[in-house]
Amino acid sequence: MSHAPDKQPDQAPPSLADIPDRTCTWCKIPMMKRLVGGDQFIHYTCPKCIFQHTSKRGAKKA
């Protein structure tokens, strides 16, 4: 009787140190960052003006 292997995660959970920093479009100060959507998106928030930006993780396609 064969045994199906347990599913292994494709990647280890990312750390915030691996996420690129971003400065606010208007204030030019470093934005806070966090992972959202099952770690598929990076959400940036400016602590001064509350500007927000969300981008998808992964390599950009040409």
Secondary structure, DSSP 8 states (H G I E B T S, - for coil): ---------SS----GGGS---B-TTT-SB-EEEEETTTTEEEEE-TTT--EEEEE-S----
